[in-house]
């Protein structure tokens, strides 16, 4: 302990406290003390004027300082040194606290129930800036082609049925997945924890297939994941022979997936590179009668390389914007403002008729080309850069991706690592993987005290069919009442755009052709619908009494 120093006062450490005490002392002396203070002497001119009986305006300084007005506040004083408010009466204070507590509880009850405060703040469907109104109300959800990184389900009923599966239930669930067994649960399960059928179906819905598979590396997501790869062992990064072996195996797996898709034994799959993601869909899905592939985001360099390889593609969002602007007679936007050389030539033809073409500086071919390239580059890495490939061109795209050198990073944490292949069904060289599930039970405050709140968290690359399977299971296990927060991988949200359709498909014929694709008939029915979400994706689902309200 430090020894006291003679002549030292600890109060010197806190001059604001001394100022507060002086102000308090001045207030306690009352108005008489301020009136008894000696006023400053009047200036000579004012004394002469007063002696002559002339009317004078109040002296400015007297009103502010010597006239008993409020003293100017010290700008260097702390905020907590302001004069204290008078003490409240105990009964008024109690009434205020009771009303405030009631308002807080009402606000808390109006929010979706979450496991923790952190979960509540980061849940995407809670917005304090915009009004989140339900986008739709129905018994089924719209199709969502984005990949989710996390699902968070909350319910007033426990999720204990999802914990600690028995060895027999786990094995049965894996067999059901490999054999594409169709499981139909009752509308409501009285005791979900004792339902072996439910627990096996839950295990079945967690399975997905991946290539390549390195247990020490997070192979999804790949875009912007260099930090997750940093410090991880990657023996292939400086070994060209090993890189060649990895790419050779990857090419075989990629080709196997495409062949399954072509024969309608695989409904869809994803190719996840470090720069973009590709979604391949079988004919009959998303309202298309041919195989389709969506690539997002793209760059001008990638699009030029695809053109050079003879791949026919379109830019659906750009073309849609052009059509809308032409329909309403508005000017073209920056994204679709690339003017051709022929149009530019025609725009200067009227100058020749007036005979002033020599006085106007005409842009040369190089300037026109640079302007066009500028507009094309402006949409790079944006959702508007999404590319659609259809029909036989998807096979050309397959060969292009296999031989594309820029598909694999040459430097950085992901150097030499082939893209990630994700599929709902098995394919050559694939590894069976499981989504991670975790249930949490917490106590939340309510008007009547505390109540139990239950949550189930699913993490991993959650594909569209898995979202459908999970919501179907919870519809039965939670008696048709639960809420869900869905966290999409943002670069894949644009896969929900509605592609141009040449003809309306026969749904019965589509389902018959895709019977062996490995999906539940209800999931297949959902994925065959036309996408409605555009550039957004599902972020919140509220189910009450088997009726869904969803937000995007």
Secondary structure, DSSP 8 states (H G I E B T S, - for coil): -----TT--GGGG-HHHHHHHHHHHHHHTHHHHHHTS------HHHHHHHHTT------HHIIIIITS------TTS-GGGS-------HHHHHHHHHHHHHHHHHHHHHS---SSHHHHHH-TT--SSS----SEEESS-----S-EEEEEEEESS--GGGSS--HHHHHHHHHHHHTT------S--S-GGG-HHHHHHHHHHTEEEEES--TTS--S--TT-HHHHTT---TTTT-HHHHHHHHHHHHHHHHHHHHHHHTTSS-EEEEE-SS-EEEEE-TTGGG-SS-EEEEES--HHHHHHHHHTT--EE-HHHHHHHHHHHHHT----STT----HHHHHHHTHHHHHHT-TTTS----HHHHHHHHHHHHHHTTTSGGG-EEEETTHHHHHHHHHHH-GGGS-SSSTTTT---EEEESS--TT-EEEE-EEEEEEEEEEETTEEEEEEEEEEEEEE-HHHHHHHHHHHHHHTTT-EEEEEEE-GGGGGGGS----SS---HHHHHHHTTTSSS-HHHHHHHTS----TT----EEEEETTEEEEE-
